[in-house]
Amino acid sequence: MLPVIALVGRPNVGKSTLFNYLTRSREALVADIPGLTRDRQYGRIQHGMRPCLVVDTGGIADDAEGIESISRKQVQIALNEANLVVFMVDAREGISASDKVIADSLRKLGKPILLVTNKVDGIDAPTATAEFHSLALGEPILLAASHGRGVPALLEKINQLLPSAAELIDDEGARKGIGIAVIGRPNVGKSTLVNRILGEERVIVFDQPGTTRDSVYIPFEREGKQFTLIDTAGMRRRSRIAETIEKFSVIKALQAIDKAHVVIYLIDASEGVTDQDAHLLGLVLEAGRTLIIGLNKWDGLTTEQKDKVKRQIELKLPFVDFAEKHPISALHGSGVGKLFDVVHSLFESAMVNLSTSTLNRILKEATDAHQPPMVQNRRIKLKYAHQGGRNPPVIIVHGVQTEALPLSYHRYLTNYFRERLQLAGTPLRLEFKTTANPFQGKKNTLTERQVQKRQRLFKHVKKKNG
């Protein structure tokens, strides 16, 4: 289960700026306007620590009325779900009555809290932040979120306070066999597909978006193999989410993706591929899960409509070209058997063991066919490769000047490895490491004989020039 970190505080203290820095994205709107964030924003921390979700919340104002009141309810939901709370304050404005009220309410949660004083750049930070000790939330962490100053110290503290993986395991965590998450937009037929696979009415099906509110974990056995099927709540654009409970379901769906080995992403073929489908598939790709795209309600389409959907997939979803595409009808069962039969083979692709000799041979073939480019009159050298992880498969390539390797060559190598290894339905990640020069920074000390020889040569040169 992915741990959840909630960013809370008054309006305009820099929560969205920190969110964008941690997730390496621009998902959250940032401007010098108090109260710009109304809804919760969620993402994965992308700064080298263990996987976790971070939630950006709207600012907590004193006079919460109208839309501000709704925003405050969203903050409370985020706090209830969070394993760790990051309370942000403004070092330039100093402590306020609102900060004290928020601190009092946070202490009642009984959850780990980190006090972060933001906007310390250009001021005497220790003096400016001294008054925040009165909040009794521990030593404030000094931060300049817009520049990333203080973020490593914050991440270190977060790592120390987050619960361990063992503490996060709940009843759902005791699943057996291959985990299969069924995700997609609301009302595309996820629960219908789950019931069709199981052969019984296991989850509620109703012709209304948002019927499923939480992730449902269903262990079962098929042909002697153990599986856990996860039916998730539909995820839609935040502007169309009216009920707070449905917004809460998005976190559950993201955690389900992380728990799964294989993700079946369901698209309503009668509606075509939407921008929201592309966004949600990006979340699956970010999690590195094996992917099957199920084109539901395919049997009701004309030949012209089917061709249109295929073109939309090519245009809007080129970043998941590795995914298996299966036309199905969850209601009538056509294609569902083939969809499930491929799950086990895709799981094997994600969990494959790759020998170092095989990877080095493929790397040599790839570089012989197309050499890495030159950088500052020096050729980038890729020396050897080995496996660095599974689900998804990770290949670590060692070389010289790898940090300068262009993205186009990175894509070339990824496609070459995938084709040669015949990996089906799973993303492949390549990580590059530059081999350290053992002589860098070391001065070459001459022996006594070399010094004498050098002096004789200098004398010879002086006589010749004289």
C-alpha positions in Angstrom: 0.0 0.0 0.0 1.4 3.4 -1.0 1.8 5.8 1.9 0.1 9.2 1.6 1.6 12.6 2.5 -0.8 15.6 2.8 0.5 19.2 2.3 -1.6 21.6 4.4 -1.5 25.2 5.5 -2.9 28.7 5.0 -3.5 29.9 1.4 -0.4 31.1 -0.5 2.3 29.5 1.7 3.7 27.5 -1.3 2.0 24.1 -1.0 1.5 23.8 -4.8 5.1 24.9 -5.5 6.4 22.2 -3.2 4.0 19.7 -4.8 5.3 20.4 -8.3 8.9 20.2 -7.2 8.3 16.8 -5.4 6.4 15.3 -8.3 8.6 16.9 -11.0 5.4 18.2 -12.7 3.4 21.3 -13.3 0.1 19.7 -12.3 -0.7 22.2 -9.6 -1.4 25.8 -10.5 1.1 28.2 -9.0 0.6 32.0 -8.8 0.9 34.8 -6.2 -2.8 34.7 -5.5 -4.2 33.3 -2.2 -6.7 30.4 -2.5 -5.8 29.4 -6.1 -5.9 25.7 -5.2 -9.6 24.7 -4.5 -9.4 20.9 -5.1 -7.0 18.2 -4.0 -4.2 17.4 -6.4 -2.3 14.1 -6.1 0.9 12.7 -7.6 3.9 10.4 -6.9 7.1 11.7 -5.4 9.8 11.5 -8.0 12.9 12.3 -6.0 14.6 8.9 -5.4 12.9 7.9 -2.1 10.5 5.0 -1.8 7.2 5.3 -3.7 4.5 7.3 -2.0 1.7 9.6 -2.9 1.6 13.3 -2.1 -1.6 15.3 -1.9 -1.8 19.1 -2.5 -4.7 20.7 -0.7 -6.5 24.0 -0.8 -5.5 26.7 1.7 -7.3 26.6 5.1 -8.9 30.0 5.6 -10.5 31.4 8.8 -13.8 32.5 7.2 -14.6 29.3 5.3 -17.8 30.0 3.4 -19.2 28.9 0.0 -16.5 27.3 -2.1 -13.9 27.8 0.7 -16.1 25.6 2.9 -16.1 22.8 0.3 -12.3 23.2 -0.1 -11.9 22.8 3.7 -13.9 19.5 3.6 -11.4 18.3 0.9 -8.5 19.1 3.2 -10.2 17.0 6.0 -10.6 14.0 3.7 -6.9 14.3 2.7 -5.9 14.4 6.4 -8.0 11.4 7.2 -6.3 9.4 4.5 -2.7 10.6 5.1 0.0 8.7 6.9 2.1 11.9 7.3 1.1 15.6 7.4 3.4 18.3 6.1 2.2 21.6 7.7 3.6 24.6 5.7 3.9 28.2 7.1 5.2 31.4 5.6 8.5 32.5 7.1 8.2 36.0 5.6 4.8 36.8 7.0 5.5 35.2 10.4 3.1 33.2 12.6 -0.6 34.0 12.4 -3.7 33.2 14.3 -4.7 30.8 11.5 -1.4 28.9 11.9 -2.1 28.4 15.6 -5.7 27.1 14.9 -4.4 24.7 12.2 -1.6 23.4 14.5 -4.1 22.7 17.3 -6.4 20.8 14.9 -3.5 18.8 13.5 -2.2 17.7 16.9 -5.6 16.1 17.5 -5.1 13.8 14.5 -2.5 11.8 16.3 -0.4 11.5 13.1 3.2 12.4 12.4 3.5 16.1 11.5 6.4 18.0 9.9 6.5 21.8 10.3 7.9 23.4 7.2 8.8 27.1 7.1 8.7 28.1 3.4 10.1 31.2 1.6 13.3 31.5 3.7 15.4 32.6 0.7 16.8 36.1 1.1 16.1 36.5 4.8 17.7 35.7 8.1 16.0 32.3 8.4 16.9 31.3 12.0 15.6 34.6 13.3 12.5 34.7 11.1 11.5 31.2 12.0 12.2 31.3 15.7 8.6 32.3 16.6 7.2 29.1 14.9 8.6 27.0 17.8 5.6 28.2 19.8 3.4 25.9 17.6 5.0 22.9 19.5 5.4 20.8 16.4 9.1 20.3 16.6 12.0 21.9 14.9 10.9 23.8 11.8 12.4 22.6 8.5 13.7 25.6 6.5 12.6 25.6 2.9 12.6 27.6 -0.3 10.2 25.5 -2.4 10.6 27.6 -5.6 14.3 26.8 -5.7 14.4 23.4 -4.1 16.5 24.6 -1.1 15.9 22.5 1.9 14.0 19.7 0.0 16.7 17.0 0.6 16.4 17.6 4.4 12.6 17.5 4.1 12.8 14.2 2.2 15.1 12.7 4.8 12.7 13.6 7.5 9.8 12.2 5.5 11.6 8.9 5.1 12.2 8.6 8.8 8.5 9.3 9.7 6.7 7.3 7.1 5.4 3.9 8.3 7.4 0.9 7.0 6.0 -1.4 4.3 5.1 -4.0 6.9 3.0 -1.5 8.9 1.1 -0.5 5.8 0.0 -4.1 4.9 -3.7 -4.5 5.7 -6.2 -7.3 4.9 -6.0 -6.3 1.2 -2.2 -6.6 1.3 -2.6 -10.4 2.0 -3.6 -11.0 -1.6 -2.4 -14.2 -3.3 -1.0 -14.8 -6.7 -1.1 -12.3 -9.6 -2.8 -9.0 -8.8 -5.0 -7.6 -11.6 -6.4 -4.1 -11.4 -9.3 -3.1 -13.6 -9.2 0.7 -14.1 -10.7 3.4 -16.3 -13.1 6.3 -16.5 -16.5 5.9 -14.8 -19.2 3.8 -16.5 -17.0 2.1 -19.0 -17.9 -1.4 -17.7 -15.2 -2.2 -15.1 -17.5 -3.9 -12.7 -19.3 -5.7 -15.5 -15.9 -7.1 -16.7 -15.0 -8.2 -13.2 -18.3 -10.1 -12.8 -17.8 -11.7 -16.3 -14.4 -12.9 -15.4 -15.6 -14.3 -12.1 -18.8 -15.8 -13.5 -21.0 -14.3 -10.8 -22.5 -11.0 -9.7 -19.7 -10.2 -7.3 -19.8 -6.3 -7.5 -22.6 -3.9 -8.0 -23.4 -2.9 -11.6 -25.6 0.1 -12.4 -25.9 2.4 -15.3 -24.7 5.4 -13.4 -21.1 6.8 -13.2 -19.5 6.4 -9.8 -21.3 3.3 -8.6 -18.1 1.8 -7.3 -16.7 4.1 -4.6 -13.8 2.0 -3.2 -11.4 -0.6 -4.6 -12.8 -4.1 -4.2 -10.2 -6.9 -3.8 -11.4 -10.4 -4.9 -9.1 -13.4 -4.6 -10.0 -16.4 -6.8 -8.4 -19.4 -8.5 -8.4 -20.2 -12.2 -6.9 -23.4 -13.8 -4.9 -24.0 -10.6 -3.4 -20.5 -10.5 -4.1 -17.9 -7.8 -5.2 -14.4 -8.7 -6.5 -11.3 -7.0 -8.9 -9.1 -9.0 -9.2 -5.5 -8.1 -12.2 -3.5 -9.2 -11.5 0.2 -8.8 -13.5 3.4 -8.7 -13.7 5.3 -12.0 -11.4 8.3 -12.3 -12.5 11.4 -14.1 -11.5 15.0 -14.6 -11.5 16.9 -11.3 -13.8 19.5 -12.7 -16.5 16.9 -13.1 -16.2 15.4 -9.6 -19.0 16.7 -7.4 -19.0 14.4 -4.4 -16.1 14.4 -1.9 -16.3 10.6 -1.5 -15.6 10.1 -5.2 -12.5 12.3 -4.9 -11.4 10.1 -2.1 -11.7 7.1 -4.4 -9.0 8.4 -6.7 -6.3 7.8 -4.0 -7.6 4.2 -3.6 -7.4 3.6 -7.3 -3.8 4.8 -7.5 -2.9 2.6 -4.6 -4.6 -0.3 -6.4 -2.4 0.3 -9.5 0.7 0.1 -7.3 -0.5 -3.2 -5.7 -1.3 -4.8 -9.0 1.1 -6.8 -11.2 -1.1 -6.4 -14.3 -3.4 -3.5 -15.1 -6.4 -3.9 -17.4 -7.3 -0.4 -18.6 -10.9 -0.3 -20.0 -11.9 2.1 -22.7 -15.5 2.6 -23.9 -14.9 2.1 -27.6 -18.3 3.6 -28.4 -17.0 6.9 -27.0 -13.5 6.6 -28.4 -10.2 7.5 -26.8 -10.4 10.7 -24.7 -7.8 13.0 -23.2 -8.6 11.7 -19.8 -7.8 8.1 -21.0 -4.4 9.4 -22.0 -3.8 11.1 -18.6 -4.8 8.0 -16.6 -2.7 5.7 -18.8 0.2 8.0 -18.0 -0.3 7.2 -14.3 -0.2 3.5 -15.1 3.0 4.0 -17.1 4.5 6.0 -14.3 3.8 3.1 -11.9 5.6 0.8 -14.4 2.8 -1.8 -14.5 2.2 -4.4 -17.3 -0.7 -3.1 -19.3 -3.6 -4.5 -21.3 -6.0 -2.1 -23.0 -9.5 -3.5 -23.2 -11.7 -1.9 -25.9 -15.1 -2.5 -24.4 -18.5 -2.5 -26.3 -16.5 -3.4 -29.5 -19.3 -5.6 -30.8 -21.7 -2.7 -31.2 -19.4 -0.6 -33.5 -19.5 -0.3 -37.3 -16.4 -1.0 -39.3 -16.0 2.8 -39.8 -16.2 3.4 -36.0 -13.7 0.6 -35.3 -11.2 2.2 -37.7 -11.7 5.5 -36.1 -10.9 4.1 -32.6 -7.7 2.4 -34.0 -6.5 5.7 -35.4 -7.2 7.5 -32.1 -5.1 4.9 -30.3 -2.2 5.5 -32.7 -2.5 9.3 -32.3 -3.3 9.7 -28.6 -1.6 6.7 -27.0 1.8 6.3 -28.7 3.6 6.3 -25.3 1.9 2.9 -24.4 2.6 1.2 -27.7 3.9 -1.8 -25.8 0.5 -2.5 -24.3 -1.7 -5.4 -25.5 -4.9 -4.2 -27.2 -8.0 -6.5 -26.9 -11.5 -5.7 -28.3 -14.1 -7.2 -25.9 -17.7 -7.0 -24.8 -17.9 -7.2 -21.0 -21.7 -7.5 -21.1 -21.9 -10.4 -23.6 -18.5 -12.0 -22.8 -17.0 -11.9 -26.3 -13.2 -11.6 -26.2 -13.0 -11.8 -22.4 -11.6 -15.3 -22.4 -8.7 -14.2 -24.6 -8.2 -11.1 -22.5 -7.7 -13.1 -19.4 -5.6 -15.8 -21.0 -2.9 -13.3 -21.9 -2.6 -12.1 -18.3 -0.2 -14.9 -17.2 2.1 -14.5 -20.1 2.3 -10.7 -19.6 3.1 -11.3 -15.9 6.0 -13.6 -16.9 7.3 -10.8 -19.1 7.2 -8.3 -16.2 9.0 -10.7 -13.8 11.5 -12.1 -16.3 15.1 -12.8 -15.3 17.6 -11.4 -17.8 21.1 -12.8 -17.9 24.0 -10.3 -18.0 25.6 -12.0 -21.0 22.4 -11.6 -23.0 22.0 -8.0 -22.1 25.7 -7.2 -23.0 25.3 -9.0 -26.3 22.2 -7.0 -27.2 23.9 -3.7 -26.1 26.9 -4.4 -28.4 24.5 -5.2 -31.3 22.6 -1.9 -30.7 25.7 0.3 -30.5 27.3 -1.4 -33.5 24.2 -0.8 -35.5 23.9 2.8 -34.4 26.7 4.4 -32.4 26.0 6.9 -29.6 26.5 10.5 -30.6 29.6 12.7 -29.9 29.7 15.1 -27.0 32.4 17.8 -26.9 34.4 15.9 -29.5 34.2 12.7 -27.4 32.1 9.6 -28.2 29.7 8.5 -25.5 30.7 5.0 -24.5 28.3 2.4 -23.3 30.4 -0.4 -21.7 28.1 -3.0 -20.2 24.6 -3.7 -18.9 22.9 -5.8 -16.2 19.4 -6.2 -14.8 18.4 -3.8 -12.0 14.9 -4.8 -11.2 11.6 -6.5 -12.2 8.0 -5.5 -12.6 8.8 -3.6 -14.7 12.1 -5.0 -16.0 14.9 -2.5 -15.3 18.2 -2.6 -17.2 21.2 -0.6 -15.9 23.7 0.5 -18.5 27.2 1.7 -17.4 29.4 3.9 -19.5 31.2 7.2 -20.0 29.3 10.6 -20.3 25.9 8.8 -20.1 24.4 11.9 -18.5 24.7 13.6 -21.9 22.9 10.8 -23.8 20.1 12.4 -25.8 16.5 11.3 -25.3 16.3 10.0 -28.9 19.1 7.5 -28.3 17.5 6.5 -25.0 14.3 5.6 -26.9 16.3 3.8 -29.6 17.9 1.6 -27.0 14.7 0.9 -25.1 12.9 -0.2 -28.3 15.9 -2.3 -29.4 16.1 -4.1 -26.1 12.3 -4.7 -26.0 12.3 -6.1 -29.5 15.2 -8.4 -29.0 14.0 -9.6 -25.6 10.5 -10.1 -26.9 8.8 -8.5 -23.9 5.1 -8.3 -24.2 2.8 -5.8 -22.6 5.3 -4.5 -20.1 7.2 -1.2 -20.0 11.0 -1.4 -20.0 13.1 1.0 -18.0 16.7 1.9 -18.8 18.9 3.6 -16.2 22.3 5.0 -17.1 25.3 5.3 -14.8 28.6 7.0 -15.6 31.7 5.1 -14.6 33.8 7.2 -12.3 37.3 8.1 -13.5 39.7 6.6 -10.9 42.4 9.1 -11.8 40.2 12.2 -11.6 41.6 14.8 -9.2 44.8 12.8 -8.7 48.2 14.5 -9.4 50.7 12.4 -11.2 53.8 12.5 -9.0 57.1 12.2 -10.9 59.9 9.9 -9.7 63.4 11.3 -9.0 64.7 9.9 -12.2 61.8 11.5 -14.2 62.6 14.9 -12.5 66.2 14.6 -13.5 65.4 13.7 -17.1 63.0 16.6 -17.3 65.7 19.0 -16.1 68.1 17.8 -18.7 65.6 18.3 -21.4 64.9 21.9 -20.2 68.6 22.6 -20.3 68.8 21.3 -23.9 65.9 23.5 -25.0 67.4 26.6 -23.4 70.8 26.0 -25.2 69.0 25.5 -28.5 66.9 28.7 -28.1 69.9 30.7 -26.7 
